[in-house]
Amino acid sequence: MTISSSLNAGVAGLNANATKLATISDNISNSSTYGYKRSDTEFHSMVIDGSGSYAAGGVRTTTHRLIDESGPLISTSNPTDIAISGRGMIPVTDSASLHSDGAMPMYLMTTGSFYPDETGVLTTSTGMVLMGWPAEADGNVPTYPRDTVDGLEPVQIDVNQFAGDPTTRIELGVNLPATATEAGANGDTLDLSIEYFGNLGTSETLTVSFSPTVPATGTSNEWTMVITDSASDNAVVGEYVLAFDDSRSDGGTLASVTTISGGTYDDTTGALTVDVAGGPLEVTIGSLGDPFGLTQLSDSFAPTSITKNGSPVGNLTSVEIDENGFVHAIYDTGFTKTIYQIPLVDVPNPNGLISLSNQAYQVSPDSGAFFLWDAGDGPTGSIVGYAREESATDVAAELTQLIQTQRAYSSNAKIIQTVDEMLQETTNIKR
């Protein structure tokens, strides 16, 4: 019984070290594989009740993949190369699912090199498709459920896409001449033309006219501001009476704004809203007492600062992914638009995920239920564009284990050889 158990233990040792050798071989062969997570073999002793005499139980092994270990990140030249700095995984599906009528399965990856395929879908060379939440037309990403794949769809980039950015906000910083509101002034109207972009990317003009109130004596410090819109056949879309302060502390700043027509002036934000042909347009002229809005100083008319959003129609030139997972389409006019958001998937036990080919993983009962986080929120890290995650294999450590495994295998083979010799001696007793 004791001799035979020794033989069985030696065989078990050979098998265990052969398994260890297999994981070492796998790790070393994937030392240059992006996103590879190394495998590990653990040995566990087996105890057999010998009923008073000792019996060798041998050894058994368990293997698992250390998915929660991360390799170093390296920079690349492709903006849609993705890696993760910290915890979390990227949701993907396989390209074959795009052509089926059923639901697309969700797989997970920690890094990937994505390029548009013939239809513009971001896909790896192994057929894994990047998934994300689509943004609305205004670039805002709506609220999607976080515990289901509903809402996720393949990220598709149309390289022939045209887009424009309508102007919705204009900020005016203009100085009006204080001398124009004095008695005896000529009362000439001062005009300011501002280009803005309509809903179809067309160039339109908002004309702002300032007419001084000239008193018989003294100074009025008052102007009438009239706003007309070229897209509305030069119709008046707003008219306001502006009064300026002449005190020592706030001299030259707005003292009051009276609405004649158009949107009401908000003295807290310094903004008013006019309805142009394409919809509401917010015009900021400065709050009361604000030295950076409309002012009345000196004797010169000077547009000191005019800023606005919007751009004409442009061609898509590139796509980039920021640290929060937002996919931005960049156009040749300088306009940038958010088109998708890539969430990060987290599970309670990453090492319990099912390992698939091509560095992909699948949720299992051992991993726990998944949750979709915004990158950088909760336990998740940030998404890094222009980057890949290298293999988690440490070749030097694997070679060290290889030497140890070889010695252990040889020792177990020696046990079998010794048991064989002992059995031979037992057989020779009869002689």
C-alpha positions as CSV (number, residue, x, y, z in Angstrom):
1,M,0.0,0.0,0.0
2,T,2.8,2.5,1.0
3,I,4.9,1.7,-2.0
4,S,2.0,1.9,-4.5
5,S,0.9,5.2,-2.9
6,S,4.4,6.5,-3.4
7,L,4.2,5.6,-7.1
8,N,0.8,7.3,-7.4
9,A,2.1,10.4,-5.7
10,G,5.1,10.5,-8.1
11,V,2.7,10.3,-11.1
12,A,0.5,13.0,-9.6
13,G,3.6,15.2,-9.2
14,L,4.5,14.7,-12.8
15,N,1.0,15.7,-13.9
16,A,1.0,18.7,-11.6
17,N,4.3,20.0,-12.8
18,A,3.3,19.4,-16.4
19,T,0.3,21.6,-15.8
20,K,2.6,24.2,-14.3
21,L,4.8,24.0,-17.3
22,A,1.8,24.5,-19.6
23,T,0.9,27.8,-17.9
24,I,4.5,29.0,-17.9
25,S,4.7,28.2,-21.6
26,D,1.5,30.1,-22.3
27,N,2.7,33.1,-20.3
28,I,6.1,33.2,-22.1
29,S,4.6,32.7,-25.6
30,N,2.2,35.7,-24.9
31,S,4.8,38.0,-23.4
32,S,4.3,40.3,-26.4
33,T,0.5,40.0,-26.6
34,Y,-1.2,43.3,-25.8
35,G,-3.6,42.9,-22.9
36,Y,-2.6,39.4,-22.0
37,K,-3.3,38.4,-18.4
38,R,-0.9,35.7,-17.1
39,S,-2.1,32.3,-15.9
40,D,-1.0,30.7,-12.6
41,T,-1.0,27.2,-11.3
42,E,-1.4,26.5,-7.6
43,F,-0.5,23.1,-6.0
44,H,-2.8,21.5,-3.3
45,S,-1.8,18.5,-1.2
46,M,-4.1,15.5,-1.1
47,V,-4.4,13.5,2.2
48,I,-5.4,9.9,2.2
49,D,-6.5,8.1,5.4
50,G,-4.1,5.1,5.6
51,S,-6.0,3.4,8.5
52,G,-3.0,3.5,10.8
53,S,-0.3,3.4,8.1
54,Y,0.8,6.4,6.2
55,A,-0.2,6.7,2.5
56,A,1.0,9.3,0.1
57,G,-1.9,11.3,-1.2
58,G,0.0,13.2,-3.9
59,V,-0.9,16.6,-5.2
60,R,-3.5,18.3,-7.4
61,T,-3.5,21.6,-9.2
62,T,-5.9,24.5,-9.9
63,T,-5.2,27.0,-12.6
64,H,-6.6,30.5,-12.9
65,R,-6.0,33.7,-14.8
66,L,-5.0,36.8,-13.0
67,I,-7.3,39.2,-14.8
68,D,-7.0,41.9,-12.2
69,E,-3.3,42.3,-12.8
70,S,-2.4,45.1,-15.3
71,G,0.5,45.4,-17.7
72,P,2.3,48.6,-18.4
73,L,0.7,51.1,-20.8
74,I,2.6,52.3,-23.9
75,S,1.7,55.2,-26.2
76,T,0.7,54.6,-29.9
77,S,-0.2,56.8,-32.8
78,N,-3.8,55.6,-33.3
79,P,-6.3,57.8,-31.5
80,T,-8.7,54.9,-31.1
81,D,-6.2,52.6,-29.4
82,I,-7.7,52.3,-25.9
83,A,-6.2,51.2,-22.6
84,I,-7.5,51.7,-19.0
85,S,-5.5,53.3,-16.2
86,G,-7.0,51.6,-13.2
87,R,-9.9,49.3,-12.7
88,G,-12.6,48.5,-15.2
89,M,-13.0,47.0,-18.7
90,I,-14.2,48.1,-22.1
91,P,-17.5,46.7,-23.4
92,V,-17.2,45.0,-26.8
93,T,-19.1,42.5,-28.9
94,D,-18.1,40.3,-31.8
95,S,-18.5,41.4,-35.4
96,A,-20.5,38.3,-36.3
97,S,-23.3,39.5,-33.9
98,L,-23.7,42.6,-36.0
99,H,-25.3,40.6,-38.8
100,S,-27.6,38.5,-36.6
101,D,-31.2,39.3,-35.6
102,G,-30.6,38.4,-31.9
103,A,-29.2,40.5,-29.1
104,M,-25.5,41.3,-29.3
105,P,-23.6,39.6,-26.5
106,M,-21.3,41.8,-24.3
107,Y,-17.7,40.8,-23.9
108,L,-15.0,42.7,-22.0
109,M,-11.5,43.8,-22.8
110,T,-8.9,45.8,-21.0
111,T,-7.3,47.2,-24.1
112,G,-7.9,47.2,-27.9
113,S,-6.7,48.7,-31.1
114,F,-9.8,49.8,-33.0
115,Y,-10.1,50.9,-36.6
116,P,-13.2,51.6,-38.7
117,D,-14.3,48.7,-40.9
118,E,-16.0,49.1,-44.3
119,T,-19.1,50.4,-42.6
120,G,-17.2,52.7,-40.1
121,V,-17.7,50.4,-37.1
122,L,-14.7,50.5,-34.8
123,T,-13.3,46.9,-34.8
124,T,-10.1,45.2,-33.8
125,S,-8.2,42.9,-36.2
126,T,-9.6,39.9,-34.3
127,G,-13.3,41.0,-34.9
128,M,-14.1,42.6,-31.5
129,V,-16.4,45.6,-31.9
130,L,-16.3,48.6,-29.5
131,M,-19.6,49.4,-27.8
132,G,-20.8,52.7,-26.4
133,W,-23.8,54.9,-25.6
134,P,-24.8,57.1,-28.5
135,A,-25.1,60.9,-27.9
136,E,-28.0,63.0,-29.0
137,A,-27.8,65.5,-31.8
138,D,-26.7,68.2,-29.4
139,G,-23.8,66.2,-28.2
140,N,-25.4,65.3,-24.8
141,V,-25.4,61.7,-23.7
142,P,-28.8,60.7,-22.2
143,T,-29.2,58.6,-19.1
144,Y,-29.0,54.9,-19.9
145,P,-29.5,51.9,-17.5
146,R,-26.3,50.8,-15.8
147,D,-27.1,47.1,-15.1
148,T,-28.0,46.0,-18.6
149,V,-26.5,46.2,-22.1
150,D,-29.7,48.0,-23.3
151,G,-28.6,51.2,-24.9
152,L,-25.1,50.0,-25.9
153,E,-24.5,49.9,-29.6
154,P,-21.5,49.6,-31.9
155,V,-19.4,52.7,-32.2
156,Q,-19.7,53.8,-35.8
157,I,-17.6,56.6,-37.4
158,D,-18.8,57.9,-40.7
159,V,-15.7,59.3,-42.3
160,N,-17.8,61.1,-45.0
161,Q,-19.9,62.8,-42.4
162,F,-20.7,66.5,-42.6
163,A,-21.9,68.5,-39.5
164,G,-22.4,72.0,-38.4
165,D,-22.7,73.7,-35.1
166,P,-25.5,76.3,-34.8
167,T,-24.7,79.4,-32.9
168,T,-26.8,79.5,-29.6
169,R,-24.7,82.0,-27.6
170,I,-23.1,85.4,-28.3
171,E,-21.2,87.5,-25.7
172,L,-20.8,91.2,-26.4
173,G,-18.1,93.4,-24.9
174,V,-18.6,96.8,-26.5
175,N,-17.7,100.3,-25.4
176,L,-20.0,103.1,-26.4
177,P,-18.8,106.7,-26.5
178,A,-19.9,108.7,-23.5
179,T,-19.7,111.9,-25.5
180,A,-22.5,110.7,-27.8
181,T,-25.1,111.2,-25.1
182,E,-24.2,114.8,-24.3
183,A,-26.2,117.8,-25.4
184,G,-25.2,118.9,-28.8
185,A,-24.0,115.5,-30.0
186,N,-24.9,114.5,-33.6
187,G,-27.0,111.5,-32.5
188,D,-25.6,109.1,-35.1
189,T,-26.5,105.4,-34.8
190,L,-23.6,103.1,-34.3
191,D,-23.9,99.7,-36.0
192,L,-22.2,96.4,-35.2
193,S,-22.6,93.3,-37.4
194,I,-22.0,89.9,-35.9
195,E,-21.8,86.7,-38.0
196,Y,-23.6,83.6,-36.6
197,F,-24.3,80.2,-38.0
198,G,-27.8,78.8,-38.6
199,N,-29.2,75.3,-38.1
200,L,-28.0,74.3,-41.6
201,G,-24.6,75.8,-41.2
202,T,-25.4,78.9,-43.2
203,S,-23.7,82.2,-42.4
204,E,-26.2,84.8,-41.0
205,T,-25.8,88.2,-39.6
206,L,-27.1,89.7,-36.3
207,T,-27.0,93.5,-36.6
208,V,-26.9,95.4,-33.3
209,S,-27.6,99.2,-33.6
210,F,-26.9,101.6,-30.8
211,S,-28.8,105.0,-30.9
212,P,-27.9,107.6,-28.3
213,T,-30.5,109.7,-26.6
214,V,-29.3,113.3,-27.0
215,P,-30.8,115.7,-24.4
216,A,-31.3,119.4,-24.7
217,T,-29.0,120.0,-21.8
218,G,-26.5,117.9,-19.8
219,T,-25.9,114.2,-20.4
220,S,-28.5,111.4,-20.7
221,N,-26.2,108.3,-20.5
222,E,-28.9,106.4,-22.4
223,W,-28.9,104.4,-25.5
224,T,-31.5,102.4,-27.5
225,M,-30.2,99.0,-28.6
226,V,-32.0,97.4,-31.6
227,I,-31.2,93.9,-32.8
228,T,-32.1,92.7,-36.3
229,D,-31.7,89.3,-37.9
230,S,-30.7,88.8,-41.5
231,A,-32.3,85.3,-41.6
232,S,-35.6,86.9,-40.6
233,D,-35.5,89.4,-43.5
234,N,-33.8,91.9,-41.2
235,A,-36.7,92.0,-38.8
236,V,-36.3,93.5,-35.4
237,V,-35.9,90.6,-32.9
238,G,-35.1,92.8,-29.8
239,E,-35.2,96.4,-28.6
240,Y,-33.9,97.6,-25.3
241,V,-33.2,100.9,-23.6
242,L,-29.8,100.9,-21.9
243,A,-28.9,103.3,-19.1
244,F,-25.3,103.7,-17.8
245,D,-24.0,104.6,-14.4
246,D,-22.0,107.8,-14.1
247,S,-21.0,107.5,-10.5
248,R,-17.4,107.4,-9.3
249,S,-17.5,103.7,-8.2
250,D,-19.4,102.2,-11.2
251,G,-19.0,104.8,-13.8
252,G,-19.5,103.6,-17.4
253,T,-21.2,100.3,-16.5
254,L,-24.8,99.3,-17.0
255,A,-27.2,100.8,-14.5
256,S,-30.5,99.4,-16.0
257,V,-31.9,97.6,-19.0
258,T,-35.5,98.2,-20.1
259,T,-37.1,95.7,-22.5
260,I,-39.1,97.2,-25.3
261,S,-39.5,94.0,-27.3
262,G,-37.8,90.6,-27.4
263,G,-36.6,88.4,-24.6
264,T,-36.4,89.7,-21.0
265,Y,-33.0,90.9,-19.7
266,D,-31.7,88.9,-16.7
267,D,-29.8,91.4,-14.6
268,T,-28.1,88.5,-12.7
269,T,-26.6,86.7,-15.7
270,G,-26.5,89.7,-17.9
271,A,-28.1,87.8,-20.8
272,L,-31.2,88.3,-22.9
273,T,-32.7,85.9,-25.4
274,V,-33.8,86.8,-28.9
275,D,-35.7,84.6,-31.3
276,V,-33.8,84.4,-34.7
277,A,-35.0,82.4,-37.6
278,G,-33.4,79.2,-36.4
279,G,-34.6,79.4,-32.8
280,P,-33.6,81.2,-29.5
281,L,-30.2,82.9,-29.4
282,E,-28.8,84.0,-26.1
283,V,-27.0,87.4,-26.2
284,T,-24.9,88.3,-23.1
285,I,-24.4,92.1,-22.7
286,G,-23.1,91.9,-19.1
287,S,-24.8,92.2,-15.7
288,L,-25.4,95.5,-14.0
289,G,-22.1,97.0,-12.8
290,D,-20.1,94.5,-14.9
291,P,-17.0,96.3,-16.5
292,F,-16.6,93.4,-19.0
293,G,-20.0,93.7,-20.8
294,L,-21.4,96.8,-22.4
295,T,-19.7,100.0,-21.2
296,Q,-20.0,103.7,-21.9
297,L,-16.6,105.3,-21.5
298,S,-14.5,108.0,-23.2
299,D,-15.3,109.1,-26.8
300,S,-14.7,105.9,-28.8
301,F,-16.9,103.2,-30.1
302,A,-15.0,99.9,-29.8
303,P,-16.1,96.2,-29.9
304,T,-13.6,95.0,-27.2
305,S,-14.7,91.4,-27.0
306,I,-17.1,89.4,-29.1
307,T,-17.2,85.6,-28.5
308,K,-19.7,83.1,-29.8
309,N,-20.1,79.4,-30.2
310,G,-21.1,77.6,-33.5
311,S,-19.3,76.9,-36.7
312,P,-20.0,76.3,-40.4
313,V,-20.5,72.9,-41.9
314,G,-17.3,70.9,-41.9
315,N,-15.8,67.5,-42.8
316,L,-15.0,64.9,-40.2
317,T,-11.2,64.7,-39.9
318,S,-10.5,62.7,-36.8
319,V,-11.9,61.0,-33.8
320,E,-10.5,61.0,-30.3
321,I,-11.5,59.5,-26.9
322,D,-11.0,61.4,-23.7
323,E,-10.3,60.1,-20.2
324,N,-14.0,60.1,-19.3
325,G,-14.8,57.8,-22.3
326,F,-16.4,60.5,-24.5
327,V,-15.8,59.9,-28.2
328,H,-15.3,63.3,-29.9
329,A,-15.7,63.8,-33.7
330,I,-13.4,66.6,-34.8
331,Y,-14.2,68.6,-38.0
332,D,-11.9,70.7,-40.3
333,T,-13.7,73.9,-39.2
334,G,-12.5,73.4,-35.6
335,F,-15.9,72.1,-34.5
336,T,-15.8,69.2,-32.0
337,K,-18.9,67.1,-31.3
338,T,-19.5,64.3,-28.8
339,I,-20.9,61.3,-30.6
340,Y,-20.6,58.4,-28.1
341,Q,-19.6,57.6,-24.5
342,I,-17.7,54.5,-23.7
343,P,-18.6,53.2,-20.2
344,L,-16.3,51.1,-18.1
345,V,-17.6,47.7,-16.9
346,D,-16.8,46.5,-13.4
347,V,-17.6,43.2,-11.6
348,P,-17.0,42.3,-8.0
349,N,-14.5,39.5,-8.9
350,P,-12.6,40.1,-12.1
351,N,-10.7,36.9,-11.7
352,G,-14.0,35.0,-11.9
353,L,-14.6,36.1,-15.5
354,I,-14.6,33.5,-18.2
355,S,-11.5,33.8,-20.4
356,L,-12.0,33.8,-24.1
357,S,-9.7,34.0,-27.1
358,N,-8.2,37.4,-28.2
359,Q,-7.9,38.8,-24.6
360,A,-11.7,38.9,-24.2
361,Y,-13.7,37.9,-21.2
362,Q,-17.3,37.2,-20.3
363,V,-19.3,37.7,-17.1
364,S,-20.0,34.5,-15.1
365,P,-21.6,33.6,-11.8
366,D,-18.1,33.6,-10.2
367,S,-17.4,37.1,-11.3
368,G,-20.7,38.6,-10.0
369,A,-23.1,40.9,-11.8
370,F,-21.6,43.8,-13.9
371,F,-22.3,47.5,-13.6
372,L,-21.6,50.2,-16.2
373,W,-19.7,53.2,-14.7
374,D,-18.7,56.5,-16.2
375,A,-14.9,56.3,-16.6
376,G,-13.3,57.8,-13.5
377,D,-16.4,57.4,-11.3
378,G,-16.8,54.8,-8.5
379,P,-14.1,52.2,-8.5
380,T,-13.1,52.6,-12.1
381,G,-10.1,54.3,-13.6
382,S,-9.8,56.5,-16.6
383,I,-9.7,55.6,-20.3
384,V,-6.5,56.4,-22.1
385,G,-6.5,57.0,-25.8
386,Y,-3.4,56.6,-28.0
387,A,-2.4,53.8,-25.7
388,R,-2.2,50.0,-25.4
389,E,-1.7,47.8,-22.4
390,E,1.2,45.4,-22.7
391,S,1.3,41.8,-21.5
392,A,1.3,41.2,-17.8
393,T,3.9,38.5,-18.2
394,D,7.2,39.0,-16.4
395,V,9.6,36.9,-18.5
396,A,12.3,36.8,-15.9
397,A,9.9,35.5,-13.2
398,E,8.5,32.9,-15.6
399,L,12.0,31.6,-16.5
400,T,12.8,31.3,-12.8
401,Q,9.6,29.2,-12.3
402,L,10.5,27.2,-15.3
403,I,13.8,26.1,-13.7
404,Q,12.0,25.2,-10.5
405,T,9.3,23.3,-12.4
406,Q,11.9,21.4,-14.3
407,R,13.7,20.4,-11.1
408,A,10.4,19.3,-9.5
409,Y,9.5,17.3,-12.5
410,S,12.8,15.5,-12.5
411,S,12.5,14.8,-8.8
412,N,9.1,13.2,-9.2
413,A,10.5,11.1,-12.1
414,K,13.2,10.0,-9.7
415,I,10.6,8.9,-7.2
416,I,8.9,6.8,-9.8
417,Q,12.3,5.3,-10.8
418,T,13.1,4.6,-7.1
419,V,9.7,2.9,-6.5
420,D,10.3,0.8,-9.6
421,E,13.6,-0.3,-8.2
422,M,12.1,-1.1,-4.9
423,L,9.4,-3.2,-6.5
424,Q,12.1,-5.0,-8.4
425,E,13.9,-5.8,-5.2
426,T,10.6,-7.1,-3.8
427,T,10.2,-9.4,-6.8
428,N,13.8,-10.7,-6.3
429,I,13.0,-11.9,-2.8
430,K,11.4,-15.0,-4.3
431,R,14.7,-15.9,-6.0
